Each structure stands twice: as structure tokens, then as C-alpha cells.
Amino acid sequence: MEVLLDDRSVSAGVMFSDADLLGVPVRVVISPRGLKAGTAEVSKRDKSLQEKPALDQTADFVEALVREELQRLNARR
């Protein structure tokens, strides 16, 4: 997996738009509101998944998601 950290001083909408233009398949957002709630926001580019796992489970959640997607893609070959 590769991680693209967008810490620019622009609005979240600009960051999300740029991530879509780059083709980022999974987006993880850690916001002040999420930090307060102890969660992250994980979504797929096609919007078929939008979850809020606990912060301490986010890395495992994303890894499992990426593995599932790779298996699905490999099965289509």
C-alpha cells in the first residue's frame, strides 16, 4: 500500500477533489471531530463504502479492505 498525506492549507473539498482526480481508491480522513469521537472516516472512491472505524482499528480496517479489493480484482481475471 502507498499513503498520500495531504496536509495542505486548503479546504477539505479541494483535497477530496484532488484525491478523486488522482484516482485514490480509498480515502481515510482524520478530522478534529473524528479525533474527538475516536474515529476515522474511511470511504471508497466509488462511494460504495463509508465507515467510521475506531482510530486504533483504522489501519487494520483499511488493510483488510485493500486485501478484499485485490482478491476481487484478481478473481475477475
C-alpha positions in Angstrom: 0.0 0.0 0.0 1.0 3.6 -0.5 -0.1 6.5 1.5 -0.6 10.0 0.2 -0.8 12.6 3.0 -2.5 15.8 2.0 -1.7 18.4 4.7 -2.0 21.4 2.5 -3.7 24.5 3.8 -6.7 24.2 1.5 -10.3 23.2 2.2 -11.3 19.6 2.6 -13.4 19.8 -0.6 -10.3 20.7 -2.6 -8.3 17.8 -1.1 -11.2 15.4 -1.8 -11.5 16.6 -5.4 -7.8 16.3 -5.9 -7.7 12.8 -4.5 -10.5 11.8 -6.9 -8.6 13.3 -9.8 -5.5 11.3 -8.8 -7.6 8.2 -8.6 -7.0 7.5 -4.9 -9.2 4.3 -4.3 -9.5 4.6 -0.5 -9.7 7.8 1.4 -9.0 8.0 5.2 -10.0 11.3 6.9 -8.9 12.1 10.4 -10.6 15.3 11.4 -10.9 17.2 14.7 -14.4 15.9 15.0 -13.3 12.4 14.4 -10.5 12.7 16.9 -12.9 13.9 19.5 -15.2 10.8 18.7 -12.2 8.5 18.5 -12.9 7.5 14.9 -11.6 8.0 11.4 -13.7 8.2 8.2 -12.9 5.6 5.6 -14.5 5.7 2.2 -14.0 4.2 -1.2 -13.7 6.4 -4.3 -16.9 5.0 -5.8 -18.8 5.8 -2.5 -19.8 2.2 -2.1 -18.3 2.2 1.4 -18.3 4.8 4.1 -17.4 3.6 7.5 -16.1 5.1 10.8 -13.8 2.6 12.5 -12.2 3.4 15.8 -8.9 5.1 15.4 -6.9 2.2 16.8 -8.6 -0.2 14.3 -8.4 2.0 11.2 -5.1 0.6 9.8 -6.3 -3.0 10.2 -9.7 -2.0 8.6 -8.0 -0.4 5.6 -5.6 -3.3 5.2 -8.5 -5.8 5.1 -10.4 -3.6 2.7 -7.5 -3.3 0.3 -6.9 -7.1 0.5 -10.6 -7.8 -0.3 -10.5 -5.4 -3.3 -7.3 -7.1 -4.6 -8.9 -10.5 -4.3 -12.0 -9.3 -6.1 -9.9 -7.8 -8.9 -7.8 -11.0 -9.2 -10.9 -13.1 -9.4 -12.1 -11.2 -12.4 -9.0 -12.1 -14.4 
